[in-house]
Amino acid sequence: MKKIEAIIKPFKMDDVREALGEIGVTGMTVSEVKGFGRQKGHTELYRGAEYMVDFLPKVKLEIVVKKEHVERCVNTILETAQTGKIGDGKIFITDVERVIRIRTGEEDEEAI
């Protein structure tokens, strides 16, 4: 099993969720996060004063899937979330050692 974590622009979340649902992803965790990468934030004007916004709003999407479904999920996220502009985000893929569904006690792939 693998965990896919995707940091994407907030306005792309609904499109990504819908596209993942169409390929059979049945569950995910979504968090509103803030951060920065190469774009290093930006400056804004408020009441005549300029100030630096260091952390930009993003959405973090977490999905655990069988190993054989990883590439399909990653490609779906890439195709749907990409705008071609700086700040599109990142995708991280890590191993998942064990999963347990609390309600039933099911484990691993049965628990996904």
HUDA-V955113 format. One record per residue. RES is the residue in one small letter. OMEGA is omega as a letter, one per 40 degrees, with the letter a starting at -180 (NA if undefined). NEAR is the number of other ideal C-beta (glycine too) atoms within 12 Angstrom. Layout:
res->RES omega->OMEGA near->NEAR
res->RES omega->OMEGA near->NEAR
//
This chain:
res->m omega->a near->24
res->k omega->i near->27
res->k omega->i near->28
res->i omega->i near->37
res->e omega->a near->29
res->a omega->i near->39
res->i omega->a near->32
res->i omega->i near->40
res->k omega->a near->32
res->p omega->a near->24
res->f omega->i near->17
res->k omega->a near->30
res->m omega->a near->28
res->d omega->i near->18
res->d omega->a near->23
res->v omega->i near->38
res->r omega->a near->27
res->e omega->a near->17
res->a omega->i near->28
res->l omega->i near->35
res->g omega->i near->18
res->e omega->i near->16
res->i omega->i near->23
res->g omega->i near->17
res->v omega->a near->30
res->t omega->a near->17
res->g omega->i near->18
res->m omega->i near->29
res->t omega->a near->18
res->v omega->i near->23
res->s omega->i near->19
res->e omega->a near->18
res->v omega->i near->24
res->k omega->i near->17
res->g omega->i near->24
res->f omega->i near->21
res->g omega->a near->17
res->r omega->a near->13
res->q omega->i near->18
res->k omega->i near->15
res->g omega->a near->19
res->h omega->i near->17
res->t omega->i near->12
res->e omega->i near->14
res->l omega->i near->11
res->y omega->a near->10
res->r omega->i near->7
res->g omega->i near->7
res->a omega->i near->9
res->e omega->i near->11
res->y omega->a near->13
res->m omega->i near->15
res->v omega->a near->18
res->d omega->a near->16
res->f omega->a near->17
res->l omega->i near->27
res->p omega->i near->23
res->k omega->i near->29
res->v omega->i near->31
res->k omega->a near->28
res->l omega->i near->40
res->e omega->a near->28
res->i omega->i near->37
res->v omega->a near->32
res->v omega->i near->33
res->k omega->a near->24
res->k omega->a near->20
res->e omega->i near->12
res->h omega->a near->24
res->v omega->a near->26
res->e omega->i near->18
res->r omega->i near->23
res->c omega->a near->37
res->v omega->i near->30
res->n omega->i near->20
res->t omega->i near->33
res->i omega->i near->40
res->l omega->a near->24
res->e omega->a near->21
res->t omega->a near->31
res->a omega->a near->35
res->q omega->i near->24
res->t omega->a near->16
res->g omega->a near->10
res->k omega->i near->12
res->i omega->i near->16
res->g omega->i near->27
res->d omega->i near->27
res->g omega->a near->35
res->k omega->i near->25
res->i omega->i near->30
res->f omega->i near->19
res->i omega->a near->23
res->t omega->i near->17
res->d omega->i near->15
res->v omega->a near->24
res->e omega->a near->12
res->r omega->i near->16
res->v omega->i near->23
res->i omega->i near->17
res->r omega->a near->16
res->i omega->a near->9
res->r omega->a near->7
res->t omega->a near->10
res->g omega->i near->11
res->e omega->a near->14
res->e omega->i near->16
res->d omega->a near->17
res->e omega->i near->19
res->e omega->a near->14
res->a omega->a near->20
res->i omega->NA near->25
//
